[in-house]
Amino acid sequence: MTTASNAETRPPADRRRRRRTDSEERILAAAKELFLADRYDGVNLERVAERAGVSRQTVYNRFGSKEAVFREMVRYHWSAFPGPGHLVRSGEDAAATAEEVLRAFARALQRFAAETDQIRFARLVVAESARRPWIADEFYRLGKGPILDAFVSRLDALVERGLLDCPDTRLAARQFMGLVQEFLVWPRVMAFTEEIAAQPEADVVIEEAIRVFLARYAPDATTARP
């Protein structure tokens, strides 16, 4: 699919920014259920409309095409992930330690995987992206990319405060996400039954990831800022 086609099928900018209507919320929730169950080819606007309790014309007027529905459904899915201002429970980011920031972020990843359809959603993306690469692009652009950027900004702030000695915060952010998701997300996406049964508890995975990360990036005691 060409870049021009991608641009045409993305929801208009004003729709992305404004608050969704109740009918749009119902349409996106219905679309998500159907896409997760029947994949991309098994869904059409008629089925989405029927599941949402609206007319097909309403779905068409709101979104324009099945692809546009799917793209906005990806945004709808990722909207359940905590925003940058909510990753540290206290909200006092300026005073948070490196350990607190890392723990809050890791727990947000863990909860999102455990308490939403993230595992099934990731399977959908893997299954469909070989034929439709734009699906993987949207999955990253609307979800993982912004989450990574927000985490990098947190690490940048910790470096500025002298709480981390980290020359490449984007590399470090991806390393930390890998330490967590290799245990808590990807075995479930791939349905590795034996590995899932044998893996440590989530809290153990998170605390060990923090220890490994800080063993590499904690500032040397002799050079740390007062």
N, C-alpha and C positions, 0 to 999 in steps of 0.2 A: 504494500500500500504506500502511496506517495505521501510526501510531506503535506502537500496541498490537501489531499483527502483527509489526512489526520486532522488538520486544522479545521476543515469543514465539519467534522463529526464531533469535535469537542464541544461541550456546552458553552454557550456564550458567556463572556466574562461577567456580565451583570448577574446571571443566574448563579455563577459560582460564588459570588460575593454575598448576595442577599440571603436572608433566612428562607429555608424551604417552606413551602406550604404543607398543610396536612396531607393533601392528596399526593404531593411529590414524595413525602416521607413514606406513604403507603406504597406508592409505585416502586420506590427503590428497595424497600423491605421485601416486597413481593418478588422483584427481579432478583434480588440476592438469593432468596430461597430457591427460585427456579434455576438460576445459573449454577448454583452449587449442586443441585440434584441432577440436572439434565445437561450440563455443559452448554457451550455457546450455541451449537447447532440445534440443540433440542428446545430452544426458547424462541418465541416470537412475540410481537407486541400484543397480539390477541390474548395469549396466555398470561402475559404480565398484567394486562388490563383486567382480565377475569379474576386473577388472584388478588389484585388490589381493590376490586370492587368499583372500578371506574370504566369508562368507555375507552375503546381503542383510540378514538379521536383525541381524548384527553391526554393519553400517553404520547401520542404523536405531537400534539400541540405543545406539550411541555418539553419534549426531548428531540423529536424529529426522526429518530431512527433507533434500531436496536443497538447499534454500536455506541451511539450517544448515551443510551440508557446504561450500557455496560460501563462506559467510562465514568459516568457520574455515580454509578453503584460502587465503583472502586473507591471514589472519594468518600462516599457514605460509609463504607466499611472502615476506612482508616480514621474516620472522625471519632471513633470510640477510643483511640489511643490518647492518653493524657497529653495535653499541650505542654510546651516548654515551661510554663509557669506553675505546673502542678507536679513536677517530678520529685521535688523535695517536699515532704509532707508539711513541714512547718511553713513553707513558702518564703522563709528567710534565706534566700539564695546567697546573699552577700556574706552571711556568716557560716554557711554550710561548709563542712570539712570535705576533703576529697572522698573519704570513705562514705560519708552520707550521700553525696551526689551519686557515686557509683552504685551504692546499694539501692537508692530510690529508682534509678534508671533501670537496673537489672530487674527489680521487682515489677516495674511497669511492663517490661518485656515479658516477664513470666506470666503476669496476670492477663495480659492481652492474648497470649497464646492459650492460656487455660480457660479463660472465661468468655471468649468470643469464638467466632467461626474462623479464626486465623489459620488453623491447621488445614481445614477443608478449603479455605480460600487459597492458600499457598499451593495445595494440590491442583486446584482448578487452573491457576496461573501456569504451573509446570506443564499440565496436560495440554493447554491451548496455545502456549507461546511458540511452539515449533512451527505451527501453521500461521499464527497471527502474532508476530513479534511485538506489535504495538501493545498487546496485553501486558507483557512483561515490562515494557517501557512505562506504561501508566501505573502499574503496581509500584515501580520504583519512584516515579516522578511525584505521585500523589501520596505516597506512604513512607517507604523506607528512606528515600532521599531526604525529605524534610525532617524526619526523625533523626537521621544521622547528622544533619546540619545542626539541629538543636543541641545534640549531645556534644558535637565538636565545639560549639559556642560555650557550653558549660566547662569543657576541658580548657579552652582558651582562658576563661576567667580564672580557673584554678591555677594555671600557669602564671598568669599575671599577678596573682596573689602570693606566688611563691610556694604553693602547696603541691605542685607537680613540676617535675623537670622533664619536659616532654617536647622534643624538637619538632615533631610532626603529629599534631593532635588528631588529624583525620585518620592517619594510619593507626594511632593508638585507639581511637574510638571504634574502628572496625575490629581491631584485635579484641577489645573487651566484649563487643557484641558477639564475636565468634566464640569466646570462652563460655558465654551464657547459652547461646542458641544451639551450639553443637550438641549440648545435652538436653535442653529443655524444648527445643523446637524441631530441629531437623530429623531426629529419630522418629518423631510422631508424624511428620510430613511423609516420610518414607515408609512408615508403618513397620519399623524394625521391632517386632514384638519382643524378641529376647533381650535386645538392648534396652528397650523401655523398661522391661521388668527388672533388669539388673542395675539400672542407673541410680545414683544417689538421690536423696531428697532435694527438692528445689533450693531450700535454704543452704544446704551443703554446697551445691553447685555455685550459688551466688557468692557465698563467703569465700570459697576457694578462688573464684575468679577475681574478687577484690584483692586477695592476698597476692596472687600472681601479678596482677596489674601494678600494684603498689611496690612490689619487689623490684619491678623494672623502672617505674616512673616516679617514685617518691623522691623528693630532693635529698641530697646528701646532707647529713646533719651539720656538717662543717660549712656548707654553703647556703643553707636554708635562710630565708629572710627572718628577722626577729619578729 
